[in-house]
Amino acid sequence: MTQQPPRHPAPPSGPADRAPGAYDADAAHLESLGYKQELKRSLSVFGNIAMGFATVSPVVGLYAVVQLGVVVAGPAWVWALPVVFLLQALVVCVYAELAADFPISGGAYQWTRRLIGPKYAWIVGWITVCALIFAHTTIAYLASPWFFALFGWTPTPGKVVAVAALFLALCALINAYGIDVLKRVVDLGIAAEAVASVLVGFGLLLLFREHGFSILTDTFGAEVLSDGSKSMAFLAALAVAGWAFVGFDACVAMAEETVGAAKQVPRALWWAFISVGLIVILNAVAVDLAHPDPAKIMLGEDLDPVTTAVVAAFGDWSSKPFIVVVIIAFIACALASQGGGARAMFSMARDGVLPASKTLRRINKRQVPLGALAVDLVISCCALLLGLEASAIGSIVTFGSSALYLTFLAIAFAALVARVRGTWVPSGIRLGRVGLAVNIGAVLWLAFEFVNITWPRKLLAPPDAPTYQVWAAVIGIALVLGTGFAYLVVARPQRALEAAALAQEAAAVPSQHDGTAHDGTAHDGTAHDGAGHDGTAPNSPAPTTGSTA
């Protein structure tokens, strides 16, 4: 077992964050964790919150699944949302503790490497990269029909995929211009969210209710799809609601670009999660109460209940403006998600543990991981081909949610193992025994929700759907894990990190005799000279605090 790195004081926060001293403190903190500052650090806490808010996105998170929710449990499906919200808060708590101690881009890989070891971390990093790429692929696919609605085009599977690919290319172009441009566009998306979710939600709830509040407990007989069991119908609703509360980890993805990251990223996590969560619940209730005929949703006659409710309430004139603000919100969401995916890939590549790491860790003059962004775009466009099967939307959302919840589970489990071993004692945010209880609760919840989401359900697939659509989440997770473990065994990417650790231990002996530190050692004793998997040297990987598993 390696030595636990020393605790580092968090950089200052508040108005002084933008002072050169604050930036220097952030760079020093990052260097103490084993890396040089390569990305542009210019985001304030509000900018970081915006990234998280845009990725979780009330519009994307709710509007994509509200029809599925009503189908599986009727209007009563909305009760699944506060349940998932409260239990996901346990996960945010664990993330906040980790972000305070390790404010590094690519949190899943970086955190688990320090908590358990390089092999486990590589698998978690691989799952995370796949999950994030598939997440914004799904976002683009869900955004595409809104363009057809705006321009009055007739959608076909091929056209929907083509528009989604152009959508991703536009997002990649904006991302390539740097964090400042990205922030401005995301801010525009936040403004669109305010109109499309907050104002519309309150308007529907307060002025245009079509039903009494009793409808919120009515399933409209939806349990017949779950063999007549209301409990099974609610479990299906919990699975659908899971999609609405993912993406807050985008705050972590931008940690190396946030001023005062050790203090501000945990704050941003909470602000983004709580604000989006409350808005999602507000809008779900509002749509239930304002929709003119929920029975049509359940019969599959209304595939876009949100627009139906808005137009019925505000009039036909509101249709196009509403679609425009929804599209802007989708753009902001995809931008932040795509940026997070590229940074997760970059974070692994700078340690030399991915194929073509030299390309993937390339930074352009605007301090953007351009290599990772380009590869992300290519893979995302290839993944869009799954959308050629127009009836696969339920399966696509299910697999996307399943992969993200597996990432959450892997991180929470690693944190719990390190706590129990005593190799990680949170220093930035100290919750003591409460922290352990919260961590246990997070692991139990995530294990349940991962199985619940992944469980093959015919009611989430179209009628007479082929078996592979019903089992899409199981098949997808099996493929991701199978390829990850195969690469780990054959290519042994963890050797880059293990070599660095061995070099550090060998250098420690002579340095103790002459009282000097080895040249390739970081502040926490990390060797910087390990060879990367593709023959390049990783950018100063820090040691793990757990075993080398």
Residue, then its C-alpha position, 0 to 999 in steps of 0.5 A: m500500500t502506498q503512502q497517502p498524499p499529504r493534504h493540500p490547503a484549498p485555494p482561496s475563494g471569493p472575490a480574490d479568486r480572479a487575482p493572480g495569486a488565486y490562479d497560482a494557488d490553483a496551479a500549485h494545487l494541481e501540480s501537487l496532484g501531479y499535473k501542470q496547468e495546460l487548460k485555460r483557468s478562467l471559469s468563476v463558480f457561476g461559470n462552473i454552475a452553468m456548465g453543470f446546470a446546462t448538462v443536467s438541463p431541465v429541458v433535456g432531462l425532463y422533456a426527453v422522458v416525460q412521455l415514457g414516464v406517463v406511459v409506464a406509470g400514468p400521471a403518478w409517475v411524477w412521484a418517482l422524480p423527488v425520490v430519485f432527486l433525494l437519493q441522488a443527493l447522496v451521490v452529489c455529497v460523495y462527489a463534492e467530497l472528492a472534488a474538494d480533495f482532487p479538483i482534477s478534470g476526468g474525475a472518475y478516472q483520476w479519483t478512482r486511481r487514487l482511491i483504489g488503483p490503476k487497473y480499477a481506474w482504467i476500467v472506470g475511466w473507460i466506462t466513463v468515456c463511453a458513457l459520456i460519448f453516448a450521453h451527448t450522442t443521445i442528446a443530439y438524437l433527441a434534439s434532432p426532431w425539434f429542428f424538424a418541428l421548427f422548419g416543418w420538415t418531415p422526419t425520416p430515420g436517415k434525416v434525423v441522424a444526419v441532422a443530429a450529426l450536423f448538430l454534434a459538429l456545430c457543438a464541436l466547432i464551438n467547443a474548439y474555440g475555447i472555454d470562454v466562447l463555450k461559457r457564453v453559448v452555455d449562458l445563452g442556453i441557461a437563459a433559454e432554460a429560464v424561459a422554457s422551463v421556469l416561466v413555462g412551468f409556473g405559467l402552466l401550474l398557476l394559470f392553465r391547470e386542466h386537472g385537479f391535483s388528484i390526477l397526480t396519484d392516478t396511474f390511468g391503468a398504466e400498471v397493466l403493462s407491468d402485469g397489473s402491479k403498481s409497484m412494478a410500474f413505479l420501479a419502471a418510473l424510477a428507471v425513467a426518472g433516472w435520466a433526469f438527474v445525471g450530468f452534474d459531474a460536468c462541474v468536475a470535468m471543468a475543474e482545471e478551468t475553474v478558479g478556486a476549484a477545490k472550494q468552488v467545484p463542490r459548491a457548483l455541484w450542489w447549486a447545479f443539482i438542486s436548482v435543476g432538480l427542483i425545476v424538473i419536478l416543477n415542470a413534471v407536475a405542471v405538464d401533468l396538470a396542464h395537459p388536455d388529455p393525458a390518456k392520449i400520451m399513454l395510448g401513444e397518440d401524443l409523443d410530445p406532451v410538453t409541446t402539446a401542453v404549452v400550445a394548449a395553454f398559450g395558443d398556437w403562436s407559442s409553438k415556434p418560439f417555444i421550439v426555438v428556446v428548447i433547441i437553444a437549451f439542447i445546444a447548451c446541454a450538448l456543448a457542456s456534455q461534449g466538452g466533459g467527454a473530451r476532457a475525460m478522454f484528455s485526462m486519461a490520455r495525458d497519463g498515456v493509458l489510451p491508444a493514440s494518447k499523443t493525439l488525444r492529449r493535444i491542446n490547441k492554442r486556445q487551450v482546448p483538448l482538440g485531439a480528444l474533441a475530434v475523436d469524440l466527434v467521430i465516435s459520436c457520429c458513428a454511434l448515431l447510426l443506432g438511431l437509424e432504427a426509429s423505434a429505438i429511442g426508449s432503448i437508447v435512453t435506457f442504455g445511456s442512463s445505465a452507463l452513467y449510473l454504472t460510473f456513479l456506482a464505481i466512483a461511490f464504491a471506490a470512495l467507500v472502499a478507501r474510507v473503510r481501508g483508511t487510505w482516504v480521509p476527506s480533508g476539504i469537506r469533513l463529514g466524519r461518520v455522517g460521510l461514511a453513512v452517506n457513502i454507504g447509502a449512495v452505494l446501495w442506491l446506485a446499485f439498486e438504480f443501476v440494476n433497475i435501469t438495466w433490467p430488460r423491460k418490454l414496456l420501454a421498448p416499442p410493441d413487437a420490438p426485437t429482443y436486442q432492443v429490449w436487452a439494449a442496456v444489458i448488451g451495451i454494458a456487456l460490450v463496454l465492460g468486455t472490450g475494456f477488460a480485454y484491452l486491460v489484459v492484452a495491452r496492459p495500459q496500467r503499466a504506465l502508472e505502475a512504472a512511474a510508481l516503481a521509479q518513485e520508490a527507487a528514487a526515494v532511497p538515494s534521495q533520503h541519503d543526500g536529503t534532496a528530492h528526485d527531479g521527477t517527483a511531484h509535491d506528493g512524491t509522484a514520479h514523472d518519468g513513467a513511459g506512456h502506453d503509446g510510448t509517450a511519457p505521461n504528464s506526471p501521474a500521481p500515486t494511488t492511495g489504495s492498492t494497485a488493483 
